[in-house]
Amino acid sequence: MFIVFIYCSKFVNPRYFFIDLFLPNTLELGVVKKVLIFDFDGVLADSLDLMLLYAKQVCDEMGYPCVPTQHDLEALEIMEFSKYGMQLGIPPEKIDEFVSRNLKLFNSNEEPLPIFPGMDKVIIQLSGSAIVAMITGNSRIVVSKFIRAHGLNDDFQKVLTTEDAGNRVEKILDLKAQYKNPNNNFFFIGDAVSDIRAARNAGIKSVAVGWGHQSLMKLTKEEPDFIADKPTELLTLFV
C-alpha cells in the first residue's frame, strides 16, 4: 500500500512543494522517521561570546592582535575555525595553531556552553518522533559536556565532531548511508551559508535558523528549503 502525504508550510521556500512518497521498503514498523541533523555552535549552543573572546585571546598570544566581531563570522563563506582565523588575519602557515589553540580553550572551559532558550525542550520533543543527529566543527569534549548539562543524553542518536574524519558533506553522506531513508526525509539545520550548501551538495533539505552566527538576510540569499525564526518553529516544521 502506498501512502502519499502532501506537505506544505508557511516556512517552506515558495519555490518548493513537496510530495513525500513512502515506499514499503523504507518503512520501519509502518513509520518513516525524519532524520534531523543539527549544527552545534549558533544553533544549539549559544557560543558567540566565547567564539569572539577566545579568538581575540589566541590572536593576541600569537602576535596578530585584533578585535573579532560578529561581522567576521558573518563574512565567512565556510563556517570553520580555519576560515575564521584567515578572516582575522592569521597567515596560512599559522592556521593550524590558531585552530588548536581555540579548541583547547573551549575544551578547558569548565562551564558547559549555554543552550539557546527553549532549545532543550525542542530537541527532546523532536527526538520522540525523529532521528536526531549532530555534525559540528567543535570538539567531542565540548559537545559531551553540553549534552550532559542540558539533559539531552538520550536524544542524540549520532554525534560527529571535529575528531571524526571527513568534511561536512562527507559526514552527511555517512549519516545517509547509516539511516537509509529517502532524501526528502533528511534535514540539516544550520546557521551558516556553508550549512545550506553542504545540505544541497549532499542531496538533502536545509533549514536556516534566525538566531545563529550569520544573519537571516545572508542565509535567505542562499535559498534554504526552510526557515525557522525561533527554536519552537522547528516543532511546527517537524512534529
C-alpha positions as CSV (number, residue, x, y, z in Angstrom):
1,M,0.0,0.0,0.0
2,F,1.4,3.4,-0.9
3,I,0.7,6.4,1.3
4,V,1.0,9.8,-0.1
5,F,1.4,12.9,2.1
6,I,1.1,16.4,0.8
7,Y,3.2,18.7,3.0
8,C,3.1,22.5,2.8
9,S,4.0,25.1,5.4
10,K,4.4,28.8,5.7
11,F,8.1,28.1,6.5
12,V,8.8,26.4,3.1
13,N,10.7,28.1,0.4
14,P,7.8,29.1,-2.0
15,R,9.8,27.6,-4.9
16,Y,9.3,24.2,-3.5
17,F,6.3,22.0,-3.0
18,F,7.0,18.5,-1.7
19,I,5.1,15.3,-2.1
20,D,6.6,12.5,0.0
21,L,6.0,9.0,-1.3
22,F,6.6,6.5,1.4
23,L,7.5,3.2,-0.3
24,P,7.2,-0.1,1.6
25,N,11.0,-0.8,1.7
26,T,11.5,2.4,3.7
27,L,9.0,1.6,6.4
28,E,10.0,0.7,9.9
29,L,7.0,-0.6,11.8
30,G,4.9,1.4,9.3
31,V,6.6,4.7,10.0
32,V,9.3,6.6,8.2
33,K,11.3,8.7,10.6
34,K,12.7,12.0,9.6
35,V,16.5,12.4,10.2
36,L,17.2,15.8,11.7
37,I,20.9,16.8,11.6
38,F,21.8,19.8,13.7
39,D,24.8,22.1,13.6
40,F,26.1,22.9,17.1
41,D,27.6,26.4,17.5
42,G,24.9,29.0,16.8
43,V,22.1,26.5,16.5
44,L,22.1,24.5,19.7
45,A,24.9,26.2,21.7
46,D,25.0,30.0,22.3
47,S,28.7,30.2,21.9
48,L,29.1,33.6,20.1
49,D,30.6,35.4,23.1
50,L,33.3,32.7,23.6
51,M,34.0,32.5,19.9
52,L,34.9,36.2,19.9
53,L,36.7,36.1,23.2
54,Y,38.8,33.1,22.5
55,A,39.7,34.2,19.0
56,K,40.9,37.6,20.4
57,Q,43.0,35.9,23.1
58,V,44.6,33.5,20.6
59,C,45.3,36.2,18.0
60,D,46.9,38.4,20.7
61,E,49.0,35.5,22.0
62,M,50.2,34.6,18.5
63,G,51.2,38.2,17.8
64,Y,48.4,39.1,15.5
65,P,46.2,41.4,17.7
66,C,42.7,42.0,16.6
67,V,39.2,42.6,17.9
68,P,36.9,40.0,16.4
69,T,33.2,40.9,16.0
70,Q,30.2,39.0,14.7
71,H,30.8,40.7,11.4
72,D,33.9,38.5,11.0
73,L,31.6,35.4,11.3
74,E,29.0,37.0,9.1
75,A,31.7,37.3,6.3
76,L,32.6,33.7,6.3
77,E,31.6,31.6,3.3
78,I,32.7,28.4,5.2
79,M,32.0,28.4,8.9
80,E,35.1,26.7,10.2
81,F,37.8,27.7,12.7
82,S,40.4,27.7,10.0
83,K,38.4,30.2,7.8
84,Y,37.7,32.3,10.9
85,G,41.4,32.6,11.5
86,M,42.1,33.6,8.0
87,Q,39.4,36.3,8.2
88,L,41.1,37.6,11.3
89,G,44.5,37.9,9.5
90,I,46.2,34.8,10.7
91,P,48.7,33.7,8.0
92,P,48.1,30.3,6.3
93,E,51.1,28.7,7.9
94,K,49.7,29.6,11.4
95,I,46.1,28.5,10.8
96,D,46.5,25.0,12.4
97,E,47.9,26.6,15.5
98,F,45.0,29.1,15.6
99,V,42.5,26.2,15.4
100,S,44.2,24.0,18.0
101,R,44.5,26.9,20.5
102,N,40.9,27.8,20.1
103,L,39.7,24.2,20.6
104,K,42.0,23.9,23.6
105,L,40.3,27.0,25.2
106,F,36.9,25.6,24.5
107,N,37.9,22.2,26.0
108,S,39.4,23.8,29.1
109,N,36.2,25.8,29.9
110,E,34.8,24.2,33.0
111,E,31.3,25.5,32.3
112,P,29.2,23.9,29.6
113,L,28.1,26.2,26.7
114,P,24.7,27.7,27.3
115,I,21.8,26.4,25.2
116,F,19.5,28.8,23.3
117,P,16.3,29.3,25.4
118,G,13.8,26.6,24.7
119,M,16.0,24.5,22.5
120,D,16.4,21.7,25.1
121,K,12.6,21.2,25.1
122,V,12.5,21.3,21.3
123,I,15.2,18.6,21.0
124,I,13.5,16.4,23.5
125,Q,10.2,16.7,21.7
126,L,11.7,16.1,18.2
127,S,13.6,13.1,19.4
128,G,10.4,11.4,20.2
129,S,9.3,11.1,16.6
130,A,12.5,11.7,14.6
131,I,16.2,10.6,14.5
132,V,18.2,13.5,15.9
133,A,21.9,13.8,15.0
134,M,24.6,16.4,15.2
135,I,27.5,17.5,13.0
136,T,29.9,20.1,14.4
137,G,33.4,21.5,14.0
138,N,33.7,21.7,17.8
139,S,35.2,19.0,19.9
140,R,33.8,15.9,21.5
141,I,34.7,17.2,25.0
142,V,32.7,20.4,24.5
143,V,29.7,18.6,23.0
144,S,29.6,15.9,25.6
145,K,29.7,18.4,28.4
146,F,26.9,20.4,26.7
147,I,24.6,17.3,26.2
148,R,25.0,16.1,29.8
149,A,24.5,19.6,31.3
150,H,21.3,20.2,29.4
151,G,19.7,16.8,29.9
152,L,20.0,15.6,26.3
153,N,21.9,12.3,26.8
154,D,19.1,10.2,25.3
155,D,18.1,12.5,22.5
156,F,21.0,12.5,20.0
157,Q,21.4,9.1,18.2
158,K,24.6,10.2,16.4
159,V,27.2,13.0,17.0
160,L,30.0,13.7,14.6
161,T,32.6,16.2,15.9
162,T,35.9,17.7,14.6
163,E,37.7,14.4,15.7
164,D,35.7,12.4,13.2
165,A,37.0,12.1,9.6
166,G,35.5,14.0,6.7
167,N,34.1,17.4,5.8
168,R,30.5,18.4,6.4
169,V,29.2,16.9,3.2
170,E,31.0,13.6,3.8
171,K,29.6,13.4,7.3
172,I,26.1,14.0,6.0
173,L,26.6,11.2,3.4
174,D,27.8,8.9,6.2
175,L,24.6,9.5,8.1
176,K,22.6,8.9,4.9
177,A,24.3,5.6,4.5
178,Q,23.5,4.7,8.1
179,Y,19.9,5.7,8.1
180,K,18.5,4.5,4.7
181,N,15.6,6.9,4.2
182,P,14.5,8.8,1.2
183,N,16.5,12.1,0.7
184,N,13.4,14.2,1.4
185,N,13.4,12.8,5.0
186,F,16.8,14.2,5.8
187,F,17.2,17.8,7.0
188,F,20.3,19.8,8.0
189,I,19.5,22.6,10.5
190,G,22.2,25.3,10.4
191,D,23.1,28.9,10.9
192,A,25.6,29.4,8.1
193,V,25.6,29.6,4.3
194,S,28.1,26.7,4.3
195,D,25.5,24.6,6.1
196,I,22.9,25.2,3.4
197,R,25.4,24.4,0.7
198,A,26.5,21.3,2.4
199,A,22.9,20.1,2.6
200,R,22.4,20.8,-1.0
201,N,25.6,19.1,-2.1
202,A,24.7,16.0,-0.1
203,G,21.2,15.9,-1.6
204,I,19.2,16.7,1.5
205,K,16.9,19.6,2.6
206,S,18.2,22.6,4.6
207,V,16.7,24.6,7.4
208,A,18.2,28.0,8.1
209,V,17.8,29.4,11.6
210,G,17.4,33.0,12.6
211,W,19.3,33.0,15.9
212,G,22.8,32.0,14.9
213,H,26.2,33.4,13.9
214,Q,25.1,34.6,10.5
215,S,22.1,36.8,9.7
216,L,18.9,35.5,8.2
217,M,19.3,38.0,5.4
218,K,22.6,36.4,4.4
219,L,21.1,32.9,4.8
220,T,18.0,33.6,2.7
221,K,20.1,34.6,-0.3
222,E,21.4,31.0,-0.3
223,E,17.8,29.8,-0.7
224,P,17.4,27.3,2.1
225,D,14.4,24.9,1.8
226,F,13.0,26.1,5.1
227,I,13.5,28.9,7.6
228,A,13.0,28.9,11.3
229,D,13.0,32.3,13.1
230,K,12.9,30.8,16.5
231,P,13.5,27.3,18.0
232,T,9.8,26.5,18.5
233,E,9.2,26.8,14.8
234,L,11.2,23.6,14.3
235,L,8.3,21.9,16.1
236,T,5.9,23.4,13.5
237,L,8.0,22.0,10.7
238,F,8.7,18.5,12.1
239,V,6.1,17.4,14.6
